[in-house]
Amino acid sequence: MQHDYNDLISVFNQTFIDSFNTELLLGGDEPIYLPADDDNPHHRIIFARGFYASALHEVSHWCIAGPERRLLEDFGYWYLPDGRDEQTQAEFEKVEIKPQAVEWILSASCGFRFQVSCDNLNGSFEPDRPVFTAKVREQVMKYLEDGMPTRAKTYSDALRTFYNRPPLTPADFS
């Protein structure tokens, strides 16, 4: 199956530009979320370099950000770049479980292969990817059982319709 980031943009913008005044846009080297301002009437989710996974990841953060956070640049979250120590990496992974669970759901909705991002290639600590993956999968199972964030569900359904994918089940996340 062909995965073109333009499809993600089109489906997202058709789904959310009117209801949430938010658009998905292709960006440069670094992703960023920017709220509407005097020069831009829409909130903007800007993903990196045309990477399909980057678009899904950035949308995932938006899907779980509350109304106040959606008025702040990058949702007001802290971010320490690549090069984290063990303690800082653990903090990073803790706050990334839910957005990466949503990203996995959105990826499955497109038939796109998901891989967790530990995002610490140059750190003094080697993250345990299988442990982190298990934590993210556990959150996915909670979302499937208890319900996912509303915007995540809406986008997942829209993507599944676009890609002609069946409803998601736990077997999609093994």
Secondary structure by P-SEA (a helix, b strand, c coil): ccccaaaaaaaaaacccccccbbbbbbccccccccccccccccccccccccaaaaaaaaaaaaaccccccccccccbbbbcccccaaaaaaaaaaaaaaaaaaaaaaaaacbbbbbbccccccccccaaaaaaaaaaaaaaaaaaacccaaaaaaaaaaaaaaccccccccccc
